[in-house]
Amino acid sequence: MGSTDRGGERADAGGHGGAGGTAAGPAEPGPARGRRAYVGSFTSTGGRGITTATVDPASGALTPIATTDALDDPSYLVLGAGGADGSGAATLYAVSETKRGAVGAFRPTAAGLVPLGSPVVVDASGPTHLSLAGDHLVTANYTSGSVSTLARAADGRPTGPASVLRHHGSGPDADRQREPHAHQVLPDPSGRWVLSVDLGTDSVRVCALDPASGALRVHSEAALTPGHGPRHLAFHPGGALLYVLNELRPLLTVCRWDATAGTVEPVAELPVAPEGGSGAARAYPSAVVVSPDGRFLWAAVRGIDVIAAVALPGDGARPQLTGSVSCGGRWPRDLALDPTARRLYAANEHSGDVTWFDVDPLTGLPRRAGSAPVPAATCVVFD
């Protein structure tokens, strides 16, 4: 992401300023307030920053109640416990996907989000993804082609300076792969490794994180098919597989994951959408989600604006495309399951909404149930 063209996505812009939040309506009190959702957006293209919404427990409907524009372009979010030791109040973290990339932290309250200190720079440009890895935050920096690590203070706020691991390499696509473009960074289920997905180098790097310094060291690197542009991955709950969703070709790459050795081995590929051509809309896959029971996988595909449903029979090594449905808007940038795993939510960036779907428990096919307006929506997380 960042300033590269990204196949029709927004180009990176500098800041849309904003030094606070605005409440959009009354909030429910304290512990009885019910479940909340948080939606990131691009402030540089009309988004309101981070939107806080209530979640109806019966229907899954989102009702926006507050927004904050205290951080420019908060395109990806993650929610964690407050302190580095996993205790304390919850903290919402957000990347600032700008030329001067940063991470901001917020404390959820009954009335919305309160900034927790000032944003901390990641010493890189265009961070598109972040994760919690132990007592550190790690960001994937698309424009700079690097991964940054920030420590977390006892109260949960990120602290610098950032430790930066720079990627090297390129791919055959002259427009998108002239240099590294780290797009996602994620700890594995064992907690031993941190994996970074690089669209520019067609690879997944497995890294070890030094718990004292936060420095990342490359342990192994898996080469995927040249020109496919891997974007995001998700682990199968069985622990022996992971699925890489490619952006430049609408394919899902199935990989063996060895947590003991820290290695990724590609073993199969599955189309999740038709190839574009002859005037047909080109498909740009964006996000992949696996159900907690390991039976289903869903992939968001921009351009043709669908959600592909994939069955994962047996151990999940032979996925089967079972169908696709409209995303309910345009340019689905992110997908998320709610904590019950009964509903799927799509953040539709270009149409400016979050659409939710009831998931058929037998087939895994999503059925549209409703939507809420959220301009330039990019990411959804739940408390």
C-alpha positions in Angstrom: 0.0 0.0 0.0 1.7 3.3 0.6 2.4 5.5 -2.5 2.6 2.6 -5.0 -0.4 2.3 -7.3 -1.7 -0.9 -5.7 -4.0 -1.9 -8.5 -6.6 0.8 -8.1 -6.4 1.4 -4.4 -5.9 4.9 -2.9 -2.4 6.3 -3.2 -0.9 7.3 0.0 -1.5 10.9 1.0 -0.1 12.9 3.9 -2.3 13.8 6.8 -5.8 15.0 7.2 -5.3 16.5 10.6 -7.5 16.1 13.6 -6.8 16.4 17.2 -9.6 14.8 19.0 -12.9 12.8 18.7 -16.5 13.7 18.1 -19.4 11.8 19.7 -22.1 10.7 17.3 -24.7 9.9 19.9 -25.3 8.6 23.4 -23.4 5.6 24.7 -24.4 2.9 27.0 -22.9 2.9 30.5 -19.9 0.9 31.7 -19.8 -2.8 32.0 -23.4 -3.3 30.8 -22.7 -1.5 27.5 -22.5 -4.7 25.5 -20.1 -5.7 22.7 -18.5 -3.0 20.6 -16.9 -3.0 17.1 -14.2 -0.6 15.9 -13.8 0.4 12.3 -10.7 2.0 10.8 -10.8 4.2 7.8 -8.7 6.5 5.5 -9.1 10.1 6.7 -7.3 11.3 3.6 -10.2 10.0 1.4 -13.1 11.1 3.5 -13.1 8.7 6.4 -13.8 9.7 10.0 -10.8 8.0 11.6 -11.9 5.2 13.9 -15.6 4.6 14.4 -17.0 3.0 17.5 -20.2 1.0 17.0 -22.5 -1.0 19.2 -23.2 -4.6 18.1 -26.8 -5.9 18.4 -26.4 -9.4 20.0 -29.5 -10.8 18.2 -28.9 -9.4 14.6 -25.3 -8.5 14.5 -26.2 -5.0 13.4 -23.7 -2.2 13.9 -24.8 1.2 15.1 -22.1 3.9 15.0 -22.0 5.9 18.2 -18.7 7.9 18.1 -15.7 8.7 16.0 -12.2 10.0 16.5 -9.9 11.5 14.0 -6.9 11.8 16.4 -4.8 9.7 14.1 -4.3 10.1 10.3 -5.4 7.2 8.1 -5.9 4.5 10.8 -6.2 1.7 8.3 -5.6 -1.3 10.4 -6.5 -2.0 14.1 -5.8 -4.6 16.7 -7.3 -4.9 20.2 -5.3 -6.1 23.2 -5.0 -6.1 26.9 -3.7 -2.9 28.4 -0.3 -3.9 29.8 2.7 -5.6 28.4 2.0 -8.4 30.9 -1.5 -8.9 29.4 -3.3 -7.3 32.4 -5.1 -4.1 32.8 -7.7 -2.3 30.7 -8.1 -3.1 27.0 -6.1 -1.0 24.5 -7.0 -0.4 20.8 -3.9 0.0 18.6 -4.0 1.5 15.1 -1.4 2.1 12.3 -1.2 5.5 10.7 -0.8 4.5 7.0 1.1 7.7 6.0 4.5 8.6 4.7 5.6 9.2 8.3 4.2 5.9 9.6 3.2 5.6 13.2 1.1 3.6 15.7 -1.5 5.2 18.0 -3.1 3.7 21.1 -6.6 4.4 22.4 -8.5 3.5 25.6 -12.1 2.3 24.9 -14.6 4.0 27.2 -18.4 4.1 27.4 -18.4 7.2 25.2 -15.9 6.2 22.6 -12.1 6.1 22.3 -9.6 8.2 24.3 -6.1 8.7 22.9 -3.4 7.0 25.1 -0.5 9.3 24.6 1.0 10.5 21.3 1.5 8.3 18.2 4.9 6.7 18.0 6.7 6.6 14.7 7.8 3.2 13.3 10.8 4.6 11.3 9.1 3.5 8.1 6.5 4.6 5.5 3.1 3.2 4.8 2.4 0.7 7.6 -0.6 -1.5 6.5 -0.9 -4.1 9.3 0.0 -4.6 12.9 -0.1 -7.4 15.4 0.7 -8.1 19.1 3.7 -10.4 19.6 4.2 -11.0 23.3 4.9 -7.6 24.9 5.6 -5.9 21.6 3.7 -4.4 18.6 4.9 -5.3 15.1 3.9 -3.4 11.9 4.2 -4.4 8.3 5.4 -1.3 6.3 4.3 -1.5 2.7 6.1 1.5 1.2 9.4 1.0 3.0 9.4 -2.8 2.6 10.1 -3.4 6.2 8.8 -4.7 9.6 9.0 -2.5 12.7 8.8 -3.5 16.4 7.7 -1.2 19.2 7.7 -2.1 22.9 4.6 -1.7 25.1 4.7 0.1 28.4 3.0 -1.2 31.5 -0.1 0.9 30.7 -0.3 -0.5 27.2 1.0 2.5 25.2 3.6 1.9 22.5 7.1 3.1 23.1 10.0 3.8 20.8 12.5 3.8 19.3 11.4 1.3 16.7 13.5 -1.7 15.8 13.3 -2.2 12.0 14.0 -5.3 9.9 14.3 -4.3 6.3 13.3 -6.7 3.5 15.3 -7.2 0.3 14.4 -8.4 -3.1 11.9 -7.9 -6.0 9.5 -9.7 -8.2 8.6 -9.9 -11.9 5.7 -7.5 -11.9 7.3 -4.2 -13.1 4.5 -2.0 -11.7 4.1 -3.6 -8.2 7.2 -5.6 -7.5 10.2 -3.4 -8.1 11.0 -3.5 -4.4 9.9 -5.2 -1.2 6.4 -4.4 0.1 5.7 -6.0 3.5 1.9 -6.3 3.7 1.1 -8.3 6.9 3.0 -9.4 10.0 1.5 -12.1 12.3 2.7 -14.3 15.2 2.2 -18.0 14.7 -0.2 -19.8 17.1 2.8 -21.3 19.1 4.0 -17.8 19.9 7.6 -18.8 18.9 7.7 -17.0 15.5 6.6 -13.9 13.7 5.7 -14.3 10.0 5.8 -11.4 7.5 4.1 -11.5 4.1 5.8 -9.6 1.3 3.9 -8.7 -1.9 7.0 -7.3 -3.6 9.3 -10.3 -3.1 6.7 -13.1 -3.4 7.8 -14.6 -0.1 6.9 -15.3 3.5 9.6 -14.7 6.1 9.7 -16.5 9.4 11.4 -14.4 12.1 12.5 -14.9 15.7 11.8 -11.9 18.0 14.3 -11.0 20.7 12.1 -10.5 23.8 14.5 -8.0 25.3 15.3 -5.7 22.4 12.3 -6.4 20.1 14.7 -7.0 17.2 13.5 -9.4 14.6 15.9 -11.9 12.9 15.0 -13.8 9.8 15.0 -17.5 10.5 13.7 -18.9 7.2 12.1 -17.6 4.0 9.6 -19.4 1.8 9.6 -18.5 -1.9 6.1 -18.5 -3.4 5.1 -18.4 -7.1 6.8 -15.4 -8.8 4.4 -12.6 -9.7 1.5 -13.7 -7.5 2.0 -11.0 -4.9 1.2 -12.5 -1.5 -0.8 -10.1 0.7 -2.2 -11.8 3.8 -2.2 -15.2 5.5 -4.3 -17.1 8.1 -3.5 -20.2 10.1 -5.6 -23.3 10.2 -6.6 -24.0 13.8 -5.1 -27.5 13.5 -1.7 -25.8 13.6 -0.1 -27.6 10.6 -1.3 -25.4 7.7 -1.5 -21.8 6.7 -3.2 -20.2 3.8 -1.7 -17.3 1.8 -4.0 -15.0 -0.2 -2.3 -13.5 -3.2 -3.2 -10.0 -4.5 -1.7 -10.0 -8.0 -3.3 -13.3 -9.0 -6.7 -14.4 -7.5 -5.2 -17.6 -5.9 -5.0 -19.1 -2.4 -1.7 -20.8 -1.7 -1.9 -23.7 0.8 1.3 -24.2 2.9 2.6 -26.7 5.4 3.6 -25.0 8.6 6.2 -26.6 10.9 6.2 -24.6 14.2 9.1 -26.7 15.5 11.4 -26.0 12.6 9.9 -22.6 11.8 9.4 -23.3 8.1 6.7 -22.7 5.5 6.3 -25.1 2.5 3.9 -24.3 -0.3 2.0 -27.4 -1.4 -1.0 -26.4 -3.5 -3.0 -23.5 -5.0 -6.7 -22.8 -5.4 -8.3 -20.1 -7.5 -10.7 -17.9 -5.5 -11.9 -15.9 -8.5 -11.7 -15.8 -12.3 -8.7 -14.2 -13.9 -9.6 -10.8 -15.4 -9.2 -10.2 -19.1 -10.9 -9.1 -22.3 -12.7 -6.2 -20.6 -13.6 -8.2 -17.5 -12.9 -6.6 -14.1 -9.6 -7.7 -12.6 -9.7 -9.4 -9.3 -7.6 -8.1 -6.4 -7.9 -10.4 -3.3 -7.4 -8.6 0.0 -8.3 -10.5 3.2 -8.5 -14.1 4.3 -10.3 -15.5 7.4 -10.5 -19.1 8.7 -13.3 -20.3 11.0 -12.3 -21.3 14.5 -13.5 -24.9 13.9 -11.3 -25.1 10.8 -14.2 -26.0 8.5 -14.4 -22.9 6.3 -12.3 -20.1 4.8 -13.4 -16.8 3.3 -11.5 -14.5 1.0 -12.5 -10.9 0.1 -11.9 -10.1 -3.6 -11.8 -6.5 -4.7 -12.5 -5.4 -8.3 -15.2 -8.0 -8.8 -16.3 -7.2 -5.2 -17.2 -10.7 -3.9 -16.6 -12.9 -0.9 -15.4 -16.3 -1.9 -16.4 -19.2 0.4 -14.1 -22.2 0.7 -14.7 -25.5 2.4 -11.8 -27.1 4.3 -12.6 -30.8 4.6 -10.5 -33.2 6.6 -7.3 -31.6 7.8 -7.8 -28.6 5.5 -5.0 -29.5 3.1 -7.4 -29.7 0.1 -9.6 -26.6 0.1 -12.7 -26.5 -2.2 -14.2 -23.4 -3.5 -18.0 -23.7 -2.8 -19.3 -20.4 -4.1 -19.1 -16.6 -3.8 -21.5 -13.8 -2.9 -21.5 -10.0 -3.4 -19.6 -8.2 -0.7 -22.6 -5.8 -0.4 -20.6 -2.8 -1.6 -17.4 -1.9 -3.4 -13.8 -2.8 -2.8 -13.9 -5.1 0.3 -10.6 -4.3 1.9 -11.0 -6.4 5.1 -13.0 -9.3 6.5 -13.7 -10.2 10.1 -15.7 -12.8 12.0 -17.5 -11.7 15.1 -16.6 -13.5 18.4 -19.4 -15.9 18.0 -18.1 -16.9 14.5 -21.7 -16.9 13.2 -21.3 -13.6 11.3 -18.9 -12.2 8.8 -18.2 -8.5 8.3 -16.8 -6.8 5.2 -15.2 -3.4 5.3 -16.1 -1.9 1.9 -13.7 0.9 1.3 -15.0 2.5 -1.9 -18.7 2.3 -1.1 -18.1 3.5 2.5 -19.9 0.8 4.5 -19.5 -2.2 6.7 -21.8 -5.1 5.5 -22.5 -8.1 7.7 -23.5 -11.6 6.7 -25.0 -14.6 8.5 -22.9 -17.6 7.9 -24.7 -20.9 7.0 -23.4 -23.4 9.6 -23.6 -26.3 7.2 -22.2 -24.8 4.0 -20.2 -21.8 5.2 -21.9 -19.6 2.6 -22.5 -16.0 3.8 -26.0 -14.4 3.5 -26.2 -10.6 3.6 -28.0 -9.4 6.7 -27.4 -5.6 6.8 -25.0 -2.8 6.5 -23.9 0.5 8.2 -22.4 3.6 6.6 -18.7 4.1 7.5 -16.9 6.3 4.9 -13.6 4.8 3.5 -13.9 1.8 5.8 -10.8 -0.4 5.9 -10.8 -2.7 9.0 -13.2 -4.1 11.6 -12.3 -5.5 15.1 -14.5 -6.6 18.0 -14.0 -6.4 21.7 
